[in-house]
Amino acid sequence: MIEQYFDCPHCWQNQLKLIDPSINSQMFIEDCEVCCNPLEFNIFVSQNVVESFTVDIIGQ
């Protein structure tokens, strides 16, 4: 697993997301662990390195 830190765009709390490097392109929705608002994650991994990581408010 790869550790990636991010700030929630709702509550601005810094959080940790564990990423499975065996899946190159990932898109999923999860609730923020602090404020419980939904977040959309878009992640691209290449050769066990996170090449792209974005977290957005749903609908934006």
C-alpha positions in Angstrom: 0.0 0.0 0.0 1.1 3.6 -0.7 0.4 6.4 1.7 -1.0 9.6 0.3 -2.0 12.6 2.4 -4.6 15.1 1.3 -6.8 17.9 2.6 -10.5 17.4 2.6 -12.1 20.2 0.4 -15.0 20.4 2.8 -13.4 20.6 6.3 -9.7 21.1 5.2 -8.5 18.4 7.6 -5.3 16.7 6.5 -5.9 13.0 6.2 -4.2 9.8 5.0 -5.4 7.6 2.2 -3.9 4.1 1.6 -3.7 3.3 -2.1 -3.4 -0.1 -3.7 -0.6 0.1 -6.2 -1.8 -3.0 -8.1 -4.6 -1.0 -9.7 -3.3 1.6 -12.1 -6.4 3.8 -12.6 -8.8 4.3 -9.7 -12.0 6.4 -9.3 -14.2 6.0 -6.3 -16.4 7.9 -3.9 -15.9 7.8 -0.1 -17.1 9.9 2.8 -14.6 12.1 4.6 -13.5 10.4 7.8 -13.8 13.7 9.7 -16.8 15.6 8.4 -18.6 12.7 6.6 -19.2 14.7 3.3 -18.8 12.7 0.1 -15.5 13.0 -1.8 -14.6 11.8 -5.3 -11.0 10.3 -5.6 -9.2 10.0 -9.0 -5.9 8.3 -8.7 -3.3 7.0 -11.2 -0.4 4.8 -10.2 2.5 3.8 -12.4 5.3 1.4 -11.2 4.3 1.8 -7.5 4.4 5.6 -7.7 1.3 7.8 -7.4 1.5 9.9 -10.7 -1.8 11.7 -10.1 -4.1 12.1 -7.1 -7.1 14.4 -7.0 -9.9 14.6 -4.4 -13.0 16.7 -5.3 -16.3 17.7 -3.9 -19.0 15.6 -5.6 -20.6 17.5 -8.6 -17.8 19.9 -9.1 
